[in-house]
Amino acid sequence: MSINKYSDLSNLLSQNLLDTLNDDEYYDIAIEVGNDLDVKIFRAHMVILSCRSPYLRRILLSNKRKSDDGNFAHIKLPNILPEIFQVVLRYIYSGKLVLEKYDISNVVKVLVAVNELGLQELVPMLQSFLINNNAKWLEQNFNLVFQISFENDSFLELQKYCVKLLSNNPDKTFDLLNLSSISEKSLISLIRHENLQMSVIQVWNHVLKWGISHNPEISSDLSKFSNDDFNALKDTLKHCIPFIKFFELSSREFLINVFPYRDVLPKDLYIDLLKFFLNSNYKPIKSQLIKGFGLNNFYSKIITINHIELITKWIDKLEIMGKIKNLYEFNLIFRASRDGFTPKKFHEICDNKFHTITLIKVKDSDEILGGYNPIEWKSTGYFGNSKDSFIFSFRNKWSVKGILSRVQNENQAINFFSIYGPSFGNGDLTICGDVNYCKKSSYEKQIRQSNKFSIEDYEVFQIKKLSFNNSNMNKFISGTSDLSDFELAKDSEYSDGSENWENLKNLLEEPETES
């Protein structure tokens, strides 16, 4: 398989650029690639790197420092092997990459490298090449492939391949994994994956094995567990357990497989499960079900479900201590680290999308910024009108203490200028790319002390208010719903008014009982 970005008529230009790469006379940047003893210096040209690689463009703009002799810039890429960067650098200059020339292990390394450098046009092609032409190698090296694919949000096709293998033969395929080397992030991504076809018991058993593998001092024999062993396992599994659908189990399955490990479950969850399996009329605590639904249908690298609960209340104009009024689906439509940081890329994906939440991770800080846009995004060069938009900030990912600032000048609520990413007001929260800023103008208050900031990453979610068909109401109560059981809420803002949604709101507003 060959990847050729240029037509045959451009072969001469491609060769000329390669000749320029090999010519030491006109370079203006030195790139130090590799780590420890395996380091090599590459010489290149900033204008070409900036044009071809969004990642290198950001690095060059944020590291405008000269080398010792003052003649050229110097940057470091410690995470890429020199021999792999040489392959990628030749592609950057020539637009050509002949994959058959390389070992499959090196193709995988090239995939990781081009993703880091923002050469997103290669990511789907390389994944396709690996899956369609090297399935046997992928299975033989499943542990490596699994870790690479689930540690990176861009490798969706490889993730699907891994999930398919695991679903077809869970026990055999899990044996191929070195569980102690699998990160918590990768495990959670797997058990949340929409295509995973495994029973809850299979998921639970493998999560337990993973937890024990990360605590080598714990015996694999449950009868030998001490209180310290249970506490250690509980601490290891605390972020995984919320994603396991215990309410889908039968009473027998719960008794045999979960009850013996009851000490690793959160107390509230364990009591709720006991009541659910012992009393067929018992309704689990509705607030826990709402949070559980959110956990299984929310994919952010920047904030948690606790922030989402608060943002949901802000959307519905509720007090912080008020009960949740509506249930929303948060659908990730844009992530800068995956899709690109340029305003052009943002508008390509997000224009004409209504009801969006923007989340921004500030670089070199724990700070989080964001905003809610109830109207569509546009690139028309003027402002959008809204009375319901707001911007906000949080101290960090672990705190829900934040600043809420609602729109004051409704005529300048949303910035539609194409040179900006998702931006609010006349400078209140403006995403320019390399330099971004906040100042009080169209909104009630300024959401951060310093005007200027840089971005590590940002996400855009489109939200949809959800409703239930009457036939699926009980599935919500039992905690076994998924998105296929919902339809868009039908009210004056999102659609046209539905007694089903009213029924759900009545259910949520009932006093919580243990009957």
ZALUMDO-198031 format. One record per residue (C-alpha): residue in one letter; z negated, x negated, y negated. Coordinates in Angstrom, 2 decimals. Layout:
REM residues N
A:Z:X:Y
...
REM end
This chain:
REM residues 515
M:0.00:0.00:0.00
S:0.98:-1.40:-3.40
I:-0.26:-0.26:-6.79
N:2.27:-0.91:-9.53
K:1.42:0.39:-12.97
Y:4.82:-0.56:-14.42
S:8.39:0.37:-13.61
D:10.84:-2.19:-12.25
L:12.20:-2.65:-15.78
S:8.80:-3.99:-16.84
N:8.55:-6.71:-14.19
L:9.55:-9.35:-16.70
L:6.80:-8.29:-19.12
S:4.32:-8.28:-16.26
Q:5.28:-11.82:-15.28
N:5.14:-12.98:-18.90
L:1.59:-11.65:-19.22
L:0.58:-13.47:-16.03
D:2.09:-16.65:-17.45
T:0.01:-16.09:-20.59
L:-3.11:-15.75:-18.43
N:-2.36:-19.08:-16.78
D:-1.65:-20.79:-20.13
D:-4.74:-22.40:-21.68
E:-3.20:-22.69:-25.13
Y:-3.84:-19.24:-26.66
Y:-6.99:-17.90:-24.97
D:-9.88:-16.78:-27.19
I:-12.62:-15.79:-24.70
A:-14.45:-17.46:-21.83
I:-15.84:-15.21:-19.08
E:-18.63:-16.61:-16.93
V:-18.39:-14.78:-13.60
G:-20.83:-14.92:-10.70
N:-24.43:-15.93:-10.22
D:-26.55:-18.84:-8.99
L:-24.34:-21.57:-7.51
D:-21.21:-19.41:-7.22
V:-20.10:-19.33:-10.86
K:-16.65:-19.79:-12.36
I:-15.35:-19.72:-15.93
F:-12.21:-17.67:-16.61
R:-10.23:-17.90:-19.83
A:-8.53:-14.81:-21.19
H:-7.45:-12.90:-24.29
M:-9.72:-10.40:-26.02
V:-6.92:-8.10:-27.17
I:-5.69:-7.59:-23.60
L:-9.18:-7.17:-22.11
S:-10.18:-4.69:-24.83
C:-7.03:-2.66:-24.31
R:-7.24:-2.52:-20.52
S:-10.99:-2.31:-19.78
P:-13.34:0.11:-21.63
Y:-16.35:-1.76:-20.23
L:-15.14:-5.15:-21.48
R:-14.27:-3.61:-24.83
R:-17.88:-2.42:-25.26
I:-19.22:-5.81:-24.14
L:-17.00:-7.64:-26.61
L:-17.97:-5.37:-29.48
S:-21.71:-5.62:-28.78
N:-21.72:-9.38:-28.05
K:-19.77:-10.85:-30.93
R:-21.19:-14.31:-30.58
K:-19.40:-17.66:-30.46
S:-19.72:-20.36:-27.87
D:-21.14:-23.79:-28.76
D:-17.86:-25.08:-30.16
G:-17.43:-21.95:-32.32
N:-13.82:-21.36:-31.29
F:-14.03:-18.54:-28.77
A:-16.28:-15.78:-27.49
H:-18.31:-16.10:-24.31
I:-19.49:-13.27:-22.03
K:-21.11:-13.13:-18.58
L:-20.36:-10.92:-15.58
P:-23.05:-11.91:-13.05
N:-22.54:-8.92:-10.72
I:-18.96:-9.78:-9.71
L:-17.89:-12.58:-7.38
P:-15.43:-15.07:-8.93
E:-12.78:-14.55:-6.21
I:-12.95:-10.77:-6.73
F:-12.74:-11.04:-10.51
Q:-9.65:-13.22:-10.16
V:-7.93:-10.39:-8.26
V:-8.99:-7.84:-10.88
L:-8.04:-10.07:-13.81
R:-4.51:-10.50:-12.44
Y:-4.27:-6.71:-12.19
I:-5.47:-6.33:-15.79
Y:-2.63:-8.57:-16.96
S:0.16:-7.57:-14.57
G:-0.63:-3.98:-13.55
K:-0.01:-4.97:-9.92
L:-2.32:-5.03:-6.92
V:-1.06:-5.44:-3.34
L:-3.98:-4.38:-1.18
E:-2.55:-5.50:2.15
K:-3.04:-9.11:1.10
Y:-6.83:-8.82:1.21
D:-9.54:-8.35:3.83
I:-10.97:-4.84:3.86
S:-14.39:-6.18:2.87
N:-12.77:-7.66:-0.26
V:-11.00:-4.38:-1.02
V:-14.43:-2.73:-1.05
K:-15.69:-5.41:-3.44
V:-12.64:-4.87:-5.65
L:-13.44:-1.14:-5.71
V:-16.98:-1.83:-6.92
A:-15.72:-4.32:-9.52
V:-12.98:-2.14:-11.02
N:-15.44:0.73:-11.29
E:-17.90:-1.48:-13.18
L:-15.11:-2.64:-15.50
G:-13.97:0.92:-16.20
L:-10.56:0.67:-14.52
Q:-10.87:4.24:-13.32
E:-7.18:4.63:-12.46
L:-7.79:2.37:-9.45
V:-10.90:4.11:-8.08
P:-9.20:7.09:-6.35
M:-6.33:4.89:-5.11
L:-8.66:2.34:-3.53
Q:-10.79:5.04:-1.91
S:-7.68:6.67:-0.48
F:-6.46:3.34:0.86
L:-9.78:2.69:2.62
I:-10.11:6.16:4.13
N:-6.51:6.66:5.21
N:-5.81:3.17:6.51
N:-9.12:1.68:7.57
A:-11.25:4.46:9.07
K:-12.29:2.31:12.05
W:-13.55:-0.47:9.78
L:-15.45:2.07:7.65
E:-17.23:3.44:10.71
Q:-18.07:-0.03:12.00
N:-19.52:-0.91:8.60
F:-20.98:2.52:7.91
N:-24.29:1.27:6.51
L:-22.50:-0.78:3.82
V:-20.04:2.00:2.99
F:-22.82:4.59:2.76
Q:-24.90:2.50:0.38
I:-21.96:1.67:-1.88
S:-20.65:5.23:-2.04
F:-23.97:6.96:-2.73
E:-25.22:4.37:-5.20
N:-22.25:5.20:-7.42
D:-21.28:8.61:-8.76
S:-17.60:7.65:-9.03
F:-16.96:7.23:-5.29
L:-16.80:10.93:-4.46
E:-14.14:10.63:-1.75
L:-16.10:7.96:0.10
Q:-19.19:10.15:-0.20
K:-17.29:13.04:1.39
Y:-16.12:10.74:4.17
C:-19.69:9.63:4.91
V:-20.99:13.20:4.82
K:-18.26:14.32:7.23
L:-19.20:11.58:9.70
L:-22.86:12.46:9.45
S:-22.19:16.18:9.85
N:-19.98:15.71:12.91
N:-22.56:13.68:14.82
P:-25.81:13.35:12.85
D:-27.93:11.50:15.43
K:-25.25:8.96:16.36
T:-24.19:8.29:12.77
F:-27.72:8.04:11.41
D:-28.34:5.36:14.03
L:-25.65:3.30:12.27
L:-27.75:3.28:9.10
N:-30.42:0.74:8.34
L:-32.83:3.31:6.95
S:-35.12:0.75:5.38
S:-32.23:-0.45:3.20
I:-31.23:3.05:2.03
S:-32.50:3.83:-1.46
E:-34.28:7.03:-2.38
K:-31.41:7.89:-4.74
S:-28.86:7.60:-1.93
L:-30.94:9.71:0.46
I:-31.46:12.46:-2.11
S:-27.76:12.46:-2.98
L:-26.97:12.89:0.71
I:-29.35:15.78:1.42
R:-28.16:17.54:-1.74
H:-24.46:17.10:-0.94
E:-22.62:20.42:-0.84
N:-20.57:19.44:2.24
L:-23.46:18.28:4.42
Q:-23.44:20.37:7.61
M:-26.85:19.62:9.09
S:-29.71:21.91:9.99
V:-32.89:21.80:7.94
I:-34.71:20.36:10.97
Q:-32.18:17.53:11.28
V:-32.53:16.76:7.59
W:-36.34:16.86:7.78
N:-36.50:14.60:10.84
H:-34.23:11.99:9.30
V:-36.12:12.10:6.00
L:-39.31:11.45:7.97
K:-37.69:8.50:9.76
W:-36.54:7.14:6.40
G:-40.05:7.47:4.96
I:-41.64:5.72:7.94
S:-39.03:2.93:7.79
H:-40.13:2.24:4.20
N:-43.74:1.91:5.38
P:-43.59:-0.62:8.27
E:-47.37:-0.57:8.61
I:-47.23:3.10:9.72
S:-46.97:3.79:13.45
S:-44.06:5.87:14.71
D:-46.64:7.67:16.89
L:-48.01:10.60:14.88
S:-51.22:10.69:16.93
K:-52.10:7.25:15.53
F:-51.70:8.26:11.87
S:-54.70:7.59:9.63
N:-55.42:9.34:6.32
D:-54.03:6.28:4.55
D:-50.83:6.58:6.60
F:-50.35:10.22:5.60
N:-51.02:9.37:1.94
A:-48.54:6.49:2.00
L:-45.86:8.67:3.60
K:-46.59:11.49:1.14
D:-46.10:9.12:-1.79
T:-42.81:7.82:-0.31
L:-41.39:11.31:0.29
K:-42.62:13.02:-2.87
H:-39.19:13.02:-4.55
C:-37.29:14.02:-1.39
I:-39.39:16.99:-0.24
P:-38.35:19.32:-3.11
F:-34.77:19.19:-1.83
I:-35.57:20.30:1.73
K:-35.04:24.03:2.30
F:-38.19:24.72:4.32
F:-37.92:28.47:3.71
E:-34.78:28.56:5.88
L:-36.77:27.52:8.96
S:-37.98:29.89:11.62
S:-41.73:30.17:12.18
R:-41.38:28.24:15.43
E:-39.41:25.44:13.76
F:-42.01:25.20:11.03
L:-44.89:25.10:13.53
I:-43.34:22.42:15.77
N:-41.62:20.18:13.22
V:-43.33:20.55:9.85
F:-46.92:21.67:10.48
P:-47.93:18.36:12.16
Y:-46.94:16.60:8.91
R:-48.63:19.13:6.62
D:-50.63:16.39:4.89
V:-47.47:14.91:3.38
L:-46.51:18.20:1.69
P:-47.65:19.15:-1.82
K:-50.64:21.48:-1.50
D:-48.99:24.41:-3.32
L:-45.86:24.16:-1.18
Y:-47.88:23.98:2.06
I:-49.95:27.06:1.17
D:-46.80:28.91:0.13
L:-45.11:28.05:3.43
L:-48.13:29.19:5.44
K:-48.17:32.53:3.65
F:-44.43:32.92:4.02
F:-44.38:32.29:7.78
L:-47.58:34.22:8.52
N:-46.84:37.27:6.38
S:-43.35:38.75:6.44
N:-44.07:40.69:3.23
Y:-45.12:37.66:1.22
K:-42.97:36.62:-1.72
P:-43.12:32.92:-2.62
I:-44.24:32.14:-6.16
K:-41.23:32.93:-8.29
S:-41.68:30.04:-10.71
Q:-41.53:27.62:-7.76
L:-38.36:29.27:-6.48
I:-36.72:28.94:-9.87
K:-37.65:25.27:-10.04
G:-36.49:24.77:-6.46
F:-33.15:26.36:-7.26
G:-32.78:24.13:-10.30
L:-33.57:20.98:-8.33
N:-30.86:21.73:-5.78
N:-28.23:22.60:-8.38
F:-28.78:20.06:-11.16
Y:-27.35:16.53:-11.18
S:-28.44:14.47:-14.17
K:-29.15:10.75:-14.41
I:-30.78:11.22:-17.81
I:-33.33:14.06:-17.64
T:-35.31:16.03:-15.05
I:-35.69:19.68:-14.12
N:-38.79:19.83:-16.35
H:-36.62:19.14:-19.39
I:-34.14:21.73:-18.18
E:-36.88:24.38:-18.04
L:-37.73:23.63:-21.67
I:-34.09:23.53:-22.82
T:-33.52:26.86:-21.05
K:-36.38:28.37:-23.05
W:-34.88:26.95:-26.25
I:-31.54:28.56:-25.41
D:-33.26:31.91:-24.88
K:-35.42:31.34:-28.01
L:-38.67:31.59:-26.08
E:-42.03:30.01:-26.82
I:-42.82:26.87:-24.83
M:-45.53:28.67:-22.86
G:-43.38:31.77:-22.32
K:-42.06:32.82:-18.92
I:-38.56:31.78:-17.93
K:-36.27:34.62:-18.89
N:-32.93:33.63:-17.37
L:-31.60:31.43:-14.59
Y:-28.68:29.11:-15.35
E:-26.28:26.96:-13.40
F:-25.83:23.51:-14.97
N:-22.41:22.19:-14.03
L:-21.77:18.52:-14.83
I:-18.30:18.31:-16.40
F:-18.46:14.91:-18.11
R:-20.34:11.64:-17.65
A:-19.33:8.76:-19.91
S:-20.10:6.03:-17.38
R:-17.85:7.84:-14.90
D:-15.15:9.38:-17.10
G:-14.97:7.01:-20.07
F:-16.78:6.52:-23.39
T:-13.87:7.19:-25.74
P:-13.78:10.36:-27.88
K:-10.27:10.96:-26.54
K:-11.55:11.16:-22.97
F:-14.36:13.50:-23.99
H:-11.97:15.91:-25.69
E:-9.48:15.76:-22.80
I:-12.17:17.02:-20.42
C:-14.46:19.14:-22.61
D:-12.22:20.84:-25.19
N:-12.10:24.63:-24.76
K:-15.34:24.55:-22.73
F:-18.03:26.98:-23.95
H:-21.83:26.84:-23.60
T:-22.44:23.11:-23.12
I:-25.49:20.86:-23.18
T:-24.99:17.23:-24.21
L:-27.55:14.65:-23.01
I:-27.59:11.10:-24.44
K:-29.50:8.07:-23.12
V:-30.15:5.67:-26.00
K:-29.38:2.06:-25.13
D:-32.30:-0.42:-24.87
S:-34.76:2.47:-25.15
D:-36.28:5.27:-23.07
E:-35.28:7.78:-25.76
I:-33.11:10.80:-24.95
L:-31.09:12.81:-27.48
G:-29.04:15.95:-27.03
G:-27.65:19.20:-28.31
Y:-26.60:22.71:-27.29
N:-23.17:24.01:-28.28
P:-22.69:27.72:-27.48
I:-19.09:27.75:-28.73
E:-16.11:25.79:-27.39
W:-15.34:22.16:-28.20
K:-12.15:21.52:-30.20
S:-10.21:18.64:-31.80
T:-9.04:20.48:-34.90
G:-10.57:18.26:-37.59
Y:-13.04:20.71:-39.09
F:-16.41:22.30:-38.26
G:-17.31:25.12:-35.86
N:-19.58:28.02:-36.84
S:-22.65:28.87:-34.73
K:-26.05:30.43:-35.38
D:-27.49:29.46:-31.98
S:-26.81:25.71:-31.66
F:-29.61:23.16:-31.73
I:-30.23:19.45:-31.29
F:-33.26:17.75:-29.75
S:-34.88:14.50:-28.67
F:-37.35:13.41:-25.97
R:-39.46:10.26:-25.87
N:-38.38:9.45:-22.34
K:-37.35:10.86:-18.95
W:-40.96:11.50:-17.92
S:-42.17:13.37:-21.00
V:-41.22:16.86:-22.18
K:-42.73:16.22:-25.60
G:-39.79:16.44:-27.91
I:-38.33:17.48:-31.25
L:-36.29:20.68:-31.53
S:-34.04:21.14:-34.55
R:-32.11:24.41:-34.93
V:-29.01:24.82:-37.06
Q:-29.46:25.72:-40.75
N:-25.92:25.46:-42.10
E:-24.09:27.65:-39.57
N:-20.71:26.77:-41.06
Q:-21.19:23.12:-40.09
A:-22.93:23.61:-36.75
I:-20.42:21.76:-34.52
N:-18.19:18.81:-35.44
F:-14.59:19.28:-34.25
F:-13.16:15.95:-35.48
S:-11.13:14.24:-32.74
I:-12.38:10.77:-33.68
Y:-15.89:11.75:-32.53
G:-17.37:12.55:-29.15
P:-19.78:15.51:-28.82
S:-21.21:15.75:-32.34
F:-23.41:18.23:-34.17
G:-23.57:19.07:-37.87
N:-22.39:16.89:-40.72
G:-23.92:13.72:-39.27
D:-27.05:15.24:-37.68
L:-26.01:13.87:-34.27
T:-22.71:12.02:-34.35
I:-21.12:10.13:-31.44
C:-18.55:7.65:-32.76
G:-18.34:5.31:-29.79
D:-19.70:1.91:-30.75
V:-22.01:2.98:-33.60
N:-23.63:6.41:-33.54
Y:-26.03:8.01:-35.98
C:-28.48:10.81:-36.79
K:-29.40:12.11:-40.24
K:-30.70:15.42:-41.56
S:-27.89:17.53:-42.98
S:-26.91:20.76:-41.22
Y:-29.99:21.17:-38.99
E:-33.68:21.82:-39.70
K:-35.01:18.32:-39.15
Q:-34.03:14.78:-38.18
I:-34.55:14.20:-34.46
R:-35.15:10.41:-34.54
Q:-36.59:7.92:-37.02
S:-33.74:5.41:-37.16
N:-30.31:6.60:-38.24
K:-28.15:4.36:-36.06
F:-28.24:3.93:-32.29
S:-26.14:2.77:-29.35
I:-25.47:4.73:-26.17
E:-26.17:3.64:-22.60
D:-24.64:6.80:-21.13
Y:-24.17:10.47:-21.91
E:-23.53:13.65:-19.94
V:-22.11:17.07:-20.77
F:-23.11:20.11:-18.71
Q:-21.49:23.52:-18.93
I:-24.08:26.24:-18.36
K:-23.56:29.64:-16.80
K:-26.12:32.41:-16.70
L:-26.47:33.58:-13.12
S:-27.00:36.95:-11.53
F:-27.39:38.28:-7.99
N:-25.61:40.90:-6.00
N:-28.16:43.44:-4.77
S:-27.47:42.43:-1.18
N:-28.54:38.87:-1.99
M:-31.79:39.67:-3.81
N:-33.89:39.03:-0.73
K:-32.21:35.66:-0.23
F:-33.52:34.63:-3.64
I:-37.02:35.75:-2.72
S:-36.92:33.78:0.52
G:-35.57:30.69:-1.24
T:-32.37:30.57:0.83
S:-29.80:31.27:-1.89
D:-27.05:28.91:-2.88
L:-24.38:29.19:-5.57
S:-22.11:31.30:-3.38
D:-24.68:34.13:-3.64
F:-24.43:34.28:-7.43
E:-22.05:35.77:-9.89
L:-21.93:35.12:-13.62
A:-24.48:37.16:-15.50
K:-22.89:40.10:-17.25
D:-24.34:40.64:-20.68
S:-23.09:40.81:-24.25
E:-23.03:37.03:-24.68
Y:-21.64:35.85:-21.35
S:-19.86:38.95:-20.05
D:-20.48:42.74:-19.98
G:-23.98:43.97:-18.89
S:-25.28:44.27:-15.31
E:-28.06:46.23:-13.67
N:-28.24:43.47:-11.05
W:-29.32:41.00:-13.69
E:-31.83:43.50:-15.02
N:-33.23:43.87:-11.50
L:-33.65:40.11:-11.24
K:-35.33:39.91:-14.65
N:-37.72:42.68:-13.59
L:-38.50:40.74:-10.43
L:-39.24:37.59:-12.43
E:-41.47:39.51:-14.84
E:-43.62:41.08:-12.11
P:-47.14:39.66:-11.78
E:-47.23:37.01:-9.08
T:-49.14:38.31:-6.09
E:-50.05:37.03:-2.68
S:-49.64:40.31:-0.87
REM end
